[in-house]
């Protein structure tokens, strides 16, 4: 027997989505994450379920989820066709919702099937190119940011969110404390020389009329009359211009420095597990993609170093 639902009345599924989103808010997830979850569940999953005559979470069995995934791939979302990567993001969000629903005793064991992504080799910069870009930057702020991203693999938001309180000293070791995805905190080691440059920028290089305690600020006063935190677009522009002055013909963007760090760390023999922790990844997917960019010479060099160390 199919439950009759009057148009406009909330279904059990919609109420469950509302409860889940309330749970997400209660856990303190970021505004970006909450907005993404709400967009996928309320504006995509719920309208599709109504059209399919699905009014409760328990009706989202494997066949229903497969139909939903197929429609995303073939038709797309409210704004049209989606890339495979976007489809994966939508379906992962539905999967998170169903995991919560299972804990609440509402959902079956069905799970969305994520579409395979085309395997592409990550584009990277070598260390000489990174040094050239750093040298071509016109301000110490930009030079430090380029070096920080290249030597730590931090995300842009993590670097731009740094304040003086995030510069940590433990004996001879130096760290930056960043807040990553899911508001997860981690300490990332950095070279003492770079730490000293960061400290000088955070203290002596800091304008008195700053709008926040962020280390990386705009170079000019904004509409507020204060020096406001540097934006992502401001960093992207500074990096692009420095790369052009350095004669780098390829497109250079902040996340490219993150990829470059992962490849460099692998070439230097760092453990993939350690690299994943350094860059704030719970899994090894990004590191595995970087592995595809290593050459036979890289593998040979690592093996020879290991054998030599074993013989010593």
One Martini backbone bead per residue (centre of mass of N, CA, C, O) as a GRO file, in nm:
protein
  312
    1UNK     BB    1   0.094   0.038   0.025
    2UNK     BB    2   0.056   0.371  -0.063
    3UNK     BB    3   0.129   0.669   0.042
    4UNK     BB    4  -0.059   0.955   0.083
    5UNK     BB    5   0.031   1.277  -0.057
    6UNK     BB    6   0.001   1.603  -0.015
    7UNK     BB    7   0.055   1.877  -0.162
    8UNK     BB    8   0.299   2.036   0.059
    9UNK     BB    9   0.340   1.810   0.236
   10UNK     BB   10   0.537   1.662   0.449
   11UNK     BB   11   0.742   1.408   0.449
   12UNK     BB   12   0.924   1.176   0.603
   13UNK     BB   13   1.178   1.247   0.446
   14UNK     BB   14   1.179   1.551   0.499
   15UNK     BB   15   1.192   1.528   0.807
   16UNK     BB   16   1.458   1.371   0.811
   17UNK     BB   17   1.627   1.585   0.675
   18UNK     BB   18   1.579   1.799   0.892
   19UNK     BB   19   1.707   1.636   1.125
   20UNK     BB   20   1.985   1.605   0.998
   21UNK     BB   21   2.052   1.910   0.965
   22UNK     BB   22   2.035   1.962   1.269
   23UNK     BB   23   2.271   1.773   1.337
   24UNK     BB   24   2.484   1.926   1.176
   25UNK     BB   25   2.459   2.191   1.331
   26UNK     BB   26   2.517   2.070   1.620
   27UNK     BB   27   2.821   1.982   1.522
   28UNK     BB   28   2.951   2.246   1.378
   29UNK     BB   29   2.944   2.280   1.095
   30UNK     BB   30   3.004   2.438   0.831
   31UNK     BB   31   2.848   2.648   0.621
   32UNK     BB   32   2.932   2.508   0.361
   33UNK     BB   33   2.837   2.224   0.438
   34UNK     BB   34   2.542   2.289   0.504
   35UNK     BB   35   2.471   2.405   0.225
   36UNK     BB   36   2.534   2.151   0.062
   37UNK     BB   37   2.341   1.953   0.200
   38UNK     BB   38   2.081   2.114   0.153
   39UNK     BB   39   2.090   2.126  -0.153
   40UNK     BB   40   2.087   1.819  -0.210
   41UNK     BB   41   1.840   1.727  -0.031
   42UNK     BB   42   1.614   1.950  -0.084
   43UNK     BB   43   1.669   2.014  -0.415
   44UNK     BB   44   1.705   1.701  -0.514
   45UNK     BB   45   1.609   1.449  -0.358
   46UNK     BB   46   1.315   1.526  -0.275
   47UNK     BB   47   1.191   1.588  -0.558
   48UNK     BB   48   1.260   1.312  -0.676
   49UNK     BB   49   1.101   1.139  -0.472
   50UNK     BB   50   0.822   1.248  -0.537
   51UNK     BB   51   0.819   1.158  -0.836
   52UNK     BB   52   0.870   0.844  -0.734
   53UNK     BB   53   0.702   0.784  -0.464
   54UNK     BB   54   0.896   0.882  -0.222
   55UNK     BB   55   0.836   0.917   0.151
   56UNK     BB   56   1.067   0.729   0.270
   57UNK     BB   57   1.367   0.610   0.368
   58UNK     BB   58   1.301   0.297   0.330
   59UNK     BB   59   1.267   0.342   0.002
   60UNK     BB   60   1.589   0.366  -0.022
   61UNK     BB   61   1.696   0.157  -0.216
   62UNK     BB   62   1.905   0.038  -0.448
   63UNK     BB   63   1.727   0.101  -0.694
   64UNK     BB   64   1.671   0.396  -0.621
   65UNK     BB   65   1.966   0.492  -0.608
   66UNK     BB   66   2.035   0.416  -0.900
   67UNK     BB   67   1.832   0.607  -1.032
   68UNK     BB   68   1.944   0.865  -0.910
   69UNK     BB   69   2.233   0.841  -1.025
   70UNK     BB   70   2.151   0.829  -1.324
   71UNK     BB   71   2.014   1.107  -1.336
   72UNK     BB   72   2.258   1.275  -1.264
   73UNK     BB   73   2.430   1.184  -1.513
   74UNK     BB   74   2.204   1.246  -1.747
   75UNK     BB   75   2.072   1.531  -1.629
   76UNK     BB   76   2.111   1.634  -1.332
   77UNK     BB   77   2.044   1.929  -1.196
   78UNK     BB   78   1.894   2.234  -1.165
   79UNK     BB   79   2.151   2.349  -1.364
   80UNK     BB   80   2.219   2.073  -1.488
   81UNK     BB   81   2.478   1.923  -1.580
   82UNK     BB   82   2.714   1.691  -1.446
   83UNK     BB   83   2.982   1.595  -1.320
   84UNK     BB   84   3.130   1.326  -1.182
   85UNK     BB   85   3.230   1.478  -0.934
   86UNK     BB   86   2.953   1.598  -0.854
   87UNK     BB   87   2.804   1.333  -0.827
   88UNK     BB   88   2.976   1.228  -0.594
   89UNK     BB   89   2.902   1.453  -0.398
   90UNK     BB   90   2.600   1.401  -0.387
   91UNK     BB   91   2.614   1.094  -0.305
   92UNK     BB   92   2.775   1.133  -0.045
   93UNK     BB   93   2.559   1.298   0.098
   94UNK     BB   94   2.345   1.078   0.093
   95UNK     BB   95   2.519   0.876   0.249
   96UNK     BB   96   2.534   1.037   0.514
   97UNK     BB   97   2.231   1.038   0.566
   98UNK     BB   98   2.196   0.722   0.573
   99UNK     BB   99   2.382   0.670   0.808
  100UNK     BB  100   2.213   0.824   1.010
  101UNK     BB  101   1.945   0.666   0.959
  102UNK     BB  102   2.052   0.392   1.057
  103UNK     BB  103   2.106   0.482   1.350
  104UNK     BB  104   1.781   0.549   1.366
  105UNK     BB  105   1.625   0.300   1.216
  106UNK     BB  106   1.535   0.377   0.889
  107UNK     BB  107   1.746   0.234   0.708
  108UNK     BB  108   1.898   0.068   0.487
  109UNK     BB  109   2.196  -0.083   0.336
  110UNK     BB  110   2.193   0.110   0.123
  111UNK     BB  111   2.416   0.250  -0.138
  112UNK     BB  112   2.568   0.465  -0.315
  113UNK     BB  113   2.703   0.474  -0.638
  114UNK     BB  114   3.008   0.574  -0.739
  115UNK     BB  115   3.150   0.726  -0.983
  116UNK     BB  116   3.396   0.709  -1.192
  117UNK     BB  117   3.703   0.853  -1.240
  118UNK     BB  118   3.920   0.990  -1.425
  119UNK     BB  119   4.258   0.922  -1.478
  120UNK     BB  120   4.476   1.171  -1.359
  121UNK     BB  121   4.752   1.353  -1.377
  122UNK     BB  122   4.920   1.549  -1.175
  123UNK     BB  123   4.998   1.866  -1.171
  124UNK     BB  124   5.330   2.018  -1.137
  125UNK     BB  125   5.595   2.157  -0.950
  126UNK     BB  126   5.906   2.236  -0.914
  127UNK     BB  127   6.142   2.370  -0.704
  128UNK     BB  128   6.253   2.578  -0.904
  129UNK     BB  129   5.982   2.709  -0.977
  130UNK     BB  130   5.907   2.795  -0.690
  131UNK     BB  131   6.151   2.979  -0.644
  132UNK     BB  132   6.089   3.170  -0.879
  133UNK     BB  133   5.815   3.266  -0.774
  134UNK     BB  134   5.911   3.375  -0.505
  135UNK     BB  135   6.118   3.580  -0.623
  136UNK     BB  136   5.884   3.734  -0.798
  137UNK     BB  137   5.769   3.839  -0.564
  138UNK     BB  138   5.695   4.171  -0.419
  139UNK     BB  139   5.633   4.046  -0.133
  140UNK     BB  140   5.666   3.901   0.172
  141UNK     BB  141   5.387   3.786   0.195
  142UNK     BB  142   5.394   3.623  -0.075
  143UNK     BB  143   5.649   3.461  -0.026
  144UNK     BB  144   5.548   3.313   0.226
  145UNK     BB  145   5.298   3.180   0.103
  146UNK     BB  146   5.435   3.014  -0.113
  147UNK     BB  147   5.621   2.856   0.080
  148UNK     BB  148   5.402   2.740   0.264
  149UNK     BB  149   5.243   2.577   0.050
  150UNK     BB  150   5.500   2.416  -0.061
  151UNK     BB  151   5.599   2.302   0.247
  152UNK     BB  152   5.289   2.180   0.352
  153UNK     BB  153   5.007   2.154   0.179
  154UNK     BB  154   4.812   2.359   0.231
  155UNK     BB  155   4.535   2.512   0.237
  156UNK     BB  156   4.420   2.816   0.178
  157UNK     BB  157   4.234   2.851   0.429
  158UNK     BB  158   4.452   2.766   0.633
  159UNK     BB  159   4.654   2.996   0.576
  160UNK     BB  160   4.456   3.248   0.594
  161UNK     BB  161   4.369   3.161   0.907
  162UNK     BB  162   4.611   3.265   1.038
  163UNK     BB  163   4.753   3.329   1.357
  164UNK     BB  164   4.975   3.394   1.604
  165UNK     BB  165   4.857   3.150   1.782
  166UNK     BB  166   4.952   2.932   1.540
  167UNK     BB  167   5.244   2.957   1.655
  168UNK     BB  168   5.445   2.673   1.727
  169UNK     BB  169   5.646   2.558   2.010
  170UNK     BB  170   5.867   2.254   2.038
  171UNK     BB  171   6.138   2.330   2.116
  172UNK     BB  172   6.286   2.283   1.801
  173UNK     BB  173   6.004   2.284   1.702
  174UNK     BB  174   5.784   2.381   1.427
  175UNK     BB  175   5.443   2.518   1.398
  176UNK     BB  176   5.121   2.498   1.249
  177UNK     BB  177   4.783   2.580   1.328
  178UNK     BB  178   4.514   2.416   1.173
  179UNK     BB  179   4.193   2.440   1.003
  180UNK     BB  180   4.012   2.206   0.861
  181UNK     BB  181   3.811   1.997   0.759
  182UNK     BB  182   3.562   1.977   0.991
  183UNK     BB  183   3.726   2.139   1.212
  184UNK     BB  184   4.014   2.018   1.198
  185UNK     BB  185   4.299   1.986   1.392
  186UNK     BB  186   4.650   2.069   1.309
  187UNK     BB  187   5.001   2.006   1.313
  188UNK     BB  188   5.247   2.173   1.111
  189UNK     BB  189   5.551   2.143   0.996
  190UNK     BB  190   5.829   2.381   0.996
  191UNK     BB  191   6.070   2.575   0.925
  192UNK     BB  192   6.244   2.793   1.115
  193UNK     BB  193   6.282   3.017   0.899
  194UNK     BB  194   5.978   3.040   0.828
  195UNK     BB  195   5.882   3.095   1.112
  196UNK     BB  196   6.034   3.364   1.143
  197UNK     BB  197   5.891   3.509   0.911
  198UNK     BB  198   5.606   3.482   1.025
  199UNK     BB  199   5.659   3.632   1.291
  200UNK     BB  200   5.738   3.904   1.167
  201UNK     BB  201   5.471   3.948   1.014
  202UNK     BB  202   5.288   3.923   1.284
  203UNK     BB  203   5.440   4.184   1.402
  204UNK     BB  204   5.625   4.399   1.245
  205UNK     BB  205   5.428   4.368   0.971
  206UNK     BB  206   5.188   4.495   1.135
  207UNK     BB  207   4.922   4.676   1.127
  208UNK     BB  208   4.742   4.866   1.350
  209UNK     BB  209   4.477   4.872   1.139
  210UNK     BB  210   4.346   4.589   1.181
  211UNK     BB  211   4.056   4.378   1.136
  212UNK     BB  212   4.245   4.138   1.237
  213UNK     BB  213   4.448   3.846   1.343
  214UNK     BB  214   4.560   3.798   1.086
  215UNK     BB  215   4.848   3.760   0.903
  216UNK     BB  216   4.701   3.784   0.624
  217UNK     BB  217   4.685   4.087   0.450
  218UNK     BB  218   4.611   4.352   0.308
  219UNK     BB  219   4.783   4.624   0.145
  220UNK     BB  220   4.509   4.772   0.170
  221UNK     BB  221   4.261   4.958   0.237
  222UNK     BB  222   3.937   4.930   0.272
  223UNK     BB  223   3.613   5.029   0.310
  224UNK     BB  224   3.666   5.033   0.633
  225UNK     BB  225   3.978   5.147   0.666
  226UNK     BB  226   4.111   4.862   0.673
  227UNK     BB  227   4.303   4.578   0.721
  228UNK     BB  228   4.219   4.297   0.564
  229UNK     BB  229   4.182   3.993   0.488
  230UNK     BB  230   4.300   3.783   0.280
  231UNK     BB  231   4.197   3.657  -0.014
  232UNK     BB  232   4.173   3.417  -0.243
  233UNK     BB  233   4.182   3.606  -0.491
  234UNK     BB  234   4.435   3.758  -0.399
  235UNK     BB  235   4.624   3.515  -0.406
  236UNK     BB  236   4.580   3.425  -0.698
  237UNK     BB  237   4.687   3.686  -0.825
  238UNK     BB  238   4.972   3.690  -0.699
  239UNK     BB  239   5.059   3.413  -0.814
  240UNK     BB  240   5.012   3.467  -1.114
  241UNK     BB  241   5.207   3.711  -1.138
  242UNK     BB  242   5.463   3.568  -1.039
  243UNK     BB  243   5.466   3.348  -1.260
  244UNK     BB  244   5.493   3.541  -1.499
  245UNK     BB  245   5.764   3.672  -1.405
  246UNK     BB  246   5.904   3.371  -1.400
  247UNK     BB  247   5.809   3.221  -1.679
  248UNK     BB  248   5.542   3.061  -1.638
  249UNK     BB  249   5.325   2.918  -1.868
  250UNK     BB  250   5.152   2.796  -1.679
  251UNK     BB  251   4.902   2.741  -1.475
  252UNK     BB  252   4.883   2.911  -1.156
  253UNK     BB  253   4.777   2.775  -0.841
  254UNK     BB  254   4.744   2.700  -0.515
  255UNK     BB  255   4.679   2.383  -0.544
  256UNK     BB  256   4.943   2.316  -0.697
  257UNK     BB  257   5.124   2.327  -0.442
  258UNK     BB  258   4.998   2.083  -0.305
  259UNK     BB  259   5.065   1.873  -0.519
  260UNK     BB  260   5.370   1.929  -0.517
  261UNK     BB  261   5.422   1.839  -0.229
  262UNK     BB  262   5.336   1.544  -0.255
  263UNK     BB  263   5.538   1.462  -0.469
  264UNK     BB  264   5.795   1.549  -0.323
  265UNK     BB  265   5.754   1.369  -0.069
  266UNK     BB  266   5.765   1.103  -0.224
  267UNK     BB  267   6.049   1.144  -0.348
  268UNK     BB  268   6.175   1.168  -0.041
  269UNK     BB  269   6.023   0.912   0.123
  270UNK     BB  270   5.760   0.959   0.239
  271UNK     BB  271   5.495   0.859   0.394
  272UNK     BB  272   5.174   0.841   0.292
  273UNK     BB  273   5.049   0.868   0.574
  274UNK     BB  274   5.201   1.125   0.656
  275UNK     BB  275   5.107   1.301   0.424
  276UNK     BB  276   4.805   1.288   0.478
  277UNK     BB  277   4.829   1.423   0.758
  278UNK     BB  278   4.964   1.688   0.674
  279UNK     BB  279   4.713   1.761   0.456
  280UNK     BB  280   4.429   1.648   0.575
  281UNK     BB  281   4.388   1.333   0.512
  282UNK     BB  282   4.215   1.031   0.564
  283UNK     BB  283   4.307   0.943   0.294
  284UNK     BB  284   4.489   0.822  -0.024
  285UNK     BB  285   4.392   0.945  -0.295
  286UNK     BB  286   4.585   1.181  -0.351
  287UNK     BB  287   4.846   1.018  -0.325
  288UNK     BB  288   4.782   0.815  -0.552
  289UNK     BB  289   4.777   1.029  -0.777
  290UNK     BB  290   5.075   1.111  -0.736
  291UNK     BB  291   5.200   0.836  -0.805
  292UNK     BB  292   5.130   0.855  -1.116
  293UNK     BB  293   5.371   1.091  -1.143
  294UNK     BB  294   5.581   0.890  -1.116
  295UNK     BB  295   5.880   0.761  -1.199
  296UNK     BB  296   6.110   0.522  -1.246
  297UNK     BB  297   6.337   0.694  -1.121
  298UNK     BB  298   6.206   0.740  -0.851
  299UNK     BB  299   6.188   0.443  -0.767
  300UNK     BB  300   6.490   0.384  -0.791
  301UNK     BB  301   6.595   0.592  -0.584
  302UNK     BB  302   6.445   0.479  -0.339
  303UNK     BB  303   6.561   0.193  -0.348
  304UNK     BB  304   6.863   0.268  -0.325
  305UNK     BB  305   6.840   0.409  -0.050
  306UNK     BB  306   6.733   0.163   0.105
  307UNK     BB  307   6.970  -0.031   0.043
  308UNK     BB  308   7.194   0.147   0.158
  309UNK     BB  309   7.080   0.164   0.448
  310UNK     BB  310   7.091  -0.151   0.494
  311UNK     BB  311   7.411  -0.174   0.452
  312UNK     BB  312   7.510   0.038   0.685
   0.00000   0.00000   0.00000
